[in-house]
Amino acid sequence: MATTRAATTHGGTTHGATTLAALNDAPVPDVVAALGAVFGHAPWVAEGAAARRPFPTVEALFSALHGVVHGAPDARRLALLAEHPEPAGPPDPLRAAAGLDRLSGAEAARFAALAAAYRERFGFPVILCAGRHGRASLLATVERRLAASPDAERREAEAEAMRIAAIRLNAVVTGAGPPTTTGRISTHVLDTVRGRPAAGVAVELVEFVSATETAVVARAVTNADGRTDAPLIHGRPVPRATYELRFGLGDYFRRVGPTLGLDLPEPPFLDIVPLRFGVGDPEGHYHVPLVATPWSYQTYRGS
């Protein structure tokens, strides 16, 4: 029985995806073929999960895949790690390890050296869901893991392999209740002088890649609700990093101040307002609002 294909998006890329309903009814070889991108080098995982059908949700399917891996003999589990693609290997749109091109030349060389040392120490490639890390976190994480004990590192490598598998699964299977693999950063600007949302505020989100270097992640302008039309990061994990939201508050009050009869100084007391915060949960929702007047502001982690 051929599986039904549907369109889905993940991380801005569109893929053909099998529906969960079709997967529940498909012959085992079709299930293995449909899930080939999830564990491409280990079809036995999909074959084992197929025996546990039907699945009410994609999360239940993922739990079955997880159970097959963790119920497998030790040698087979170790082979699953040893055969995992190298993180710096050929590009693959379904690989959560994509994005290593964000590294500078020196960082890429450092990563390659760490990856080689890691393989020599543990006997399998460093398995890392790179999309969950900013540049600084990426290198720091590999350095930390290189110093771990073999037993602890094997557990972490398996956990990372399953995180990557969850992202791949969501890219190839559509249906109710997918595993949570994405987070978001959003904001909301409130003008407490006018008692209303602040429309037309320029917002910039930057990531700190070192103590002195930042990289722009997103730029937007608030709408009539004081929000950006879309979250500043969404549809993918939020990389672990330190971020800063920068709000063009001075320009906003230059524009609306005269309508309120405000005699504002030039330069303004508050011009670009920076809010620096850290992300430690890549699948979390970080809502960082700004409540402001021309002379004061506050923030909090919202929902």
C-alpha positions as CSV (number, residue, x, y, z in Angstrom):
1,M,0.0,0.0,0.0
2,A,1.5,3.3,-1.0
3,T,1.7,5.9,1.7
4,T,0.0,9.3,1.2
5,R,2.3,12.3,0.9
6,A,1.6,15.7,2.2
7,A,3.5,19.0,2.3
8,T,5.1,20.1,5.6
9,T,7.7,22.6,6.6
10,H,10.5,22.4,9.0
11,G,13.0,25.1,9.7
12,G,11.9,27.0,6.6
13,T,12.4,23.9,4.3
14,T,9.5,22.1,2.6
15,H,9.6,18.3,2.4
16,G,7.3,15.6,1.2
17,A,5.9,13.9,4.4
18,T,4.0,10.7,5.0
19,T,0.8,11.1,7.0
20,L,0.6,9.2,10.3
21,A,-2.7,7.6,9.3
22,A,-1.1,6.2,6.1
23,L,1.9,5.0,8.0
24,N,-0.3,3.1,10.5
25,D,-1.8,1.1,7.6
26,A,1.2,0.6,5.4
27,P,3.1,-2.6,4.9
28,V,6.3,-2.9,6.9
29,P,8.6,-2.3,3.9
30,D,6.8,0.9,3.2
31,V,7.1,2.0,6.8
32,V,10.9,1.4,6.7
33,A,11.2,3.3,3.4
34,A,9.1,6.2,4.7
35,L,11.2,6.5,7.9
36,G,14.5,6.0,6.1
37,A,15.6,9.6,6.7
38,V,15.2,9.2,10.5
39,F,17.6,6.3,11.0
40,G,18.9,5.9,7.4
41,H,21.8,3.7,8.5
42,A,19.7,1.6,10.8
43,P,16.5,0.4,9.2
44,W,15.9,-2.1,12.0
45,V,14.7,0.7,14.2
46,A,11.8,1.6,11.9
47,E,11.1,-2.1,11.3
48,G,10.9,-2.7,15.1
49,A,8.6,0.3,15.6
50,A,6.3,-0.9,12.8
51,A,5.4,-3.9,14.9
52,R,4.0,-1.6,17.6
53,R,1.4,0.1,15.4
54,P,-1.1,1.8,15.4
55,F,0.2,5.1,16.8
56,P,-2.3,7.8,17.9
57,T,0.2,10.5,17.6
58,V,3.6,11.2,16.1
59,E,5.0,11.5,19.6
60,A,3.8,7.9,20.2
61,L,5.6,6.8,17.1
62,F,8.8,8.5,18.3
63,S,8.4,6.8,21.7
64,A,8.3,3.5,19.8
65,L,11.4,4.3,17.9
66,H,13.1,5.3,21.1
67,G,12.0,2.1,22.8
68,V,13.4,-0.1,19.9
69,V,16.8,1.6,20.2
70,H,17.0,1.3,24.0
71,G,15.7,-2.3,23.9
72,A,18.4,-3.3,21.4
73,P,21.5,-5.4,22.3
74,D,24.4,-3.3,23.4
75,A,26.5,-4.0,20.3
76,R,23.7,-2.9,18.1
77,R,23.2,0.4,20.0
78,L,26.9,1.0,19.9
79,A,26.9,0.4,16.1
80,L,24.1,3.0,15.8
81,L,26.4,5.6,17.3
82,A,29.5,4.4,15.3
83,E,27.6,4.7,12.0
84,H,26.1,8.1,12.7
85,P,27.0,10.7,10.1
86,E,29.9,12.9,11.0
87,P,28.7,16.4,12.0
88,A,30.9,18.1,9.5
89,G,29.9,15.7,6.7
90,P,28.0,16.4,3.4
91,P,25.0,18.8,3.7
92,D,21.7,17.1,4.4
93,P,18.5,19.2,4.7
94,L,17.0,16.8,7.3
95,R,20.1,16.8,9.5
96,A,19.8,18.7,12.7
97,A,23.6,19.0,12.6
98,A,23.2,21.4,9.6
99,G,24.4,24.9,10.3
100,L,28.1,24.3,11.1
101,D,28.8,26.8,8.4
102,R,27.9,29.4,11.0
103,L,31.4,28.9,12.4
104,S,34.2,31.1,11.5
105,G,37.3,29.5,9.8
106,A,39.1,29.3,13.1
107,E,36.1,27.9,14.9
108,A,35.5,25.3,12.2
109,A,39.2,24.2,12.5
110,R,38.8,24.0,16.3
111,F,35.6,22.0,15.9
112,A,37.3,19.6,13.5
113,A,40.2,19.0,15.9
114,L,37.8,18.4,18.8
115,A,35.7,16.0,16.6
116,A,38.8,14.0,15.7
117,A,39.9,13.8,19.3
118,Y,36.4,12.8,20.3
119,R,36.3,9.9,17.8
120,E,39.7,8.7,18.9
121,R,38.6,8.7,22.6
122,F,35.2,7.2,22.3
123,G,35.2,5.2,19.0
124,F,32.2,7.0,17.4
125,P,31.7,10.5,15.9
126,V,30.6,13.4,18.1
127,I,26.8,13.4,17.8
128,L,25.4,16.8,18.5
129,C,22.1,18.5,17.6
130,A,24.0,21.6,16.4
131,G,20.8,23.6,15.8
132,R,20.2,23.7,19.6
133,H,23.5,25.6,20.1
134,G,24.8,29.0,19.3
135,R,28.4,29.2,18.1
136,A,29.9,29.7,21.6
137,S,27.8,26.9,23.1
138,L,28.7,24.5,20.2
139,L,32.4,24.5,20.9
140,A,32.0,24.6,24.7
141,T,29.7,21.6,24.6
142,V,32.1,19.5,22.5
143,E,35.0,20.4,24.8
144,R,32.9,19.5,27.9
145,R,31.8,16.2,26.4
146,L,35.4,15.3,25.3
147,A,36.3,15.3,29.0
148,A,33.4,13.1,30.1
149,S,33.7,9.4,31.2
150,P,32.9,6.9,28.4
151,D,29.7,5.7,30.1
152,A,28.4,9.2,30.7
153,E,29.3,10.3,27.1
154,R,27.7,7.3,25.6
155,R,24.4,8.2,27.3
156,E,24.7,11.8,26.1
157,A,25.5,10.7,22.6
158,E,22.4,8.5,22.5
159,A,20.3,11.3,23.8
160,E,21.6,13.6,21.1
161,A,21.0,11.0,18.4
162,M,17.3,10.8,19.6
163,R,17.0,14.6,19.5
164,I,18.2,14.6,15.9
165,A,15.8,11.7,15.1
166,A,12.8,13.6,16.6
167,I,13.6,16.6,14.3
168,R,14.0,14.3,11.3
169,L,10.7,12.5,12.2
170,N,8.8,15.7,12.3
171,A,10.2,16.5,8.8
172,V,8.9,13.2,7.3
173,V,5.7,12.4,9.1
174,T,2.7,14.6,9.6
175,G,-0.1,14.0,12.1
176,A,-1.4,14.8,15.5
177,G,0.9,15.3,18.5
178,P,4.4,15.7,17.0
179,P,7.4,15.6,19.4
180,T,8.4,19.1,20.6
181,T,11.5,20.1,18.7
182,T,11.1,23.8,18.3
183,G,11.2,26.9,20.5
184,R,10.7,30.6,19.9
185,I,11.7,34.1,20.9
186,S,9.0,36.7,20.8
187,T,8.4,40.2,22.1
188,H,5.7,42.8,22.7
189,V,6.2,46.6,23.3
190,L,3.8,48.6,25.5
191,D,3.7,52.4,25.6
192,T,2.6,53.2,29.2
193,V,2.4,56.9,28.5
194,R,-0.4,56.3,26.0
195,G,-1.6,53.1,27.7
196,R,-1.5,51.1,24.5
197,P,0.7,48.9,22.3
198,A,3.6,50.6,20.7
199,A,3.4,50.3,16.9
200,G,6.3,51.0,14.6
201,V,9.2,50.2,17.0
202,A,12.2,48.8,15.3
203,V,13.4,45.6,16.9
204,E,16.7,43.8,16.4
205,L,17.7,40.5,17.9
206,V,21.4,39.6,18.1
207,E,23.3,36.6,19.4
208,F,26.5,37.0,21.3
209,V,29.0,34.7,19.7
210,S,31.9,35.9,21.9
211,A,32.5,38.5,24.6
212,T,33.0,41.1,21.8
213,E,31.2,39.8,18.7
214,T,27.6,39.7,17.9
215,A,25.6,38.4,15.0
216,V,22.2,39.7,13.9
217,V,19.5,37.0,14.1
218,A,16.4,39.0,13.1
219,R,15.1,42.5,12.5
220,A,11.4,43.5,12.6
221,V,9.0,46.4,13.3
222,T,6.2,46.1,15.8
223,N,2.6,46.1,14.4
224,A,-0.6,47.6,15.7
225,D,-0.6,45.1,18.6
226,G,3.0,46.1,19.6
227,R,4.2,42.7,18.5
228,T,6.2,41.5,15.5
229,D,4.2,39.8,12.8
230,A,6.0,36.5,13.5
231,P,8.3,35.5,16.4
232,L,11.9,36.5,16.0
233,I,12.9,32.8,16.1
234,H,10.4,30.1,15.5
235,G,9.9,26.8,13.7
236,R,13.3,25.5,14.9
237,P,15.1,25.1,18.2
238,V,16.4,28.3,19.8
239,P,20.2,27.9,19.9
240,R,21.6,28.0,23.4
241,A,23.3,31.4,23.6
242,T,23.2,34.9,25.1
243,Y,21.0,37.2,23.1
244,E,20.1,40.9,23.1
245,L,16.9,42.5,22.0
246,R,17.5,46.1,20.9
247,F,14.5,48.4,20.7
248,G,14.4,51.7,18.8
249,L,12.6,53.5,21.6
250,G,14.0,57.0,20.9
251,D,12.7,57.0,17.3
252,Y,9.3,55.8,18.4
253,F,8.9,58.6,21.0
254,R,10.2,61.2,18.5
255,R,7.4,60.2,16.3
256,V,4.5,60.0,18.8
257,G,5.7,62.5,21.4
258,P,4.4,65.6,19.6
259,T,0.9,64.1,19.5
260,L,1.0,63.8,23.3
261,G,2.3,67.3,23.9
262,L,5.6,65.9,25.3
263,D,8.6,68.2,25.2
264,L,11.3,65.6,24.8
265,P,15.0,66.3,24.9
266,E,17.4,65.7,22.1
267,P,19.2,63.4,22.2
268,P,16.6,61.4,24.0
269,F,17.1,60.0,27.5
270,L,16.4,56.5,26.2
271,D,17.4,55.8,22.6
272,I,18.2,52.2,21.8
273,V,17.1,50.1,24.7
274,P,19.0,46.7,25.0
275,L,17.6,43.7,26.9
276,R,20.2,41.0,27.3
277,F,19.0,37.5,28.2
278,G,20.2,33.9,28.1
279,V,18.5,30.8,26.5
280,G,19.2,27.5,28.1
281,D,16.1,25.6,26.8
282,P,16.2,25.3,23.0
283,E,12.6,24.1,22.9
284,G,11.3,26.8,25.3
285,H,9.2,29.9,24.6
286,Y,11.1,33.1,25.5
287,H,8.7,36.0,25.4
288,V,10.6,39.2,26.3
289,P,8.3,42.2,26.4
290,L,9.3,45.9,26.9
291,V,7.1,48.2,28.9
292,A,8.3,51.8,28.4
293,T,8.0,55.5,28.7
294,P,10.5,58.0,27.3
295,W,12.3,57.9,30.7
296,S,11.9,54.3,32.0
297,Y,11.4,50.7,31.0
298,Q,10.9,47.3,32.5
299,T,10.8,43.7,31.3
300,Y,9.9,40.2,32.4
301,R,9.7,36.7,31.0
302,G,6.2,36.5,29.7
303,S,4.2,33.7,28.1
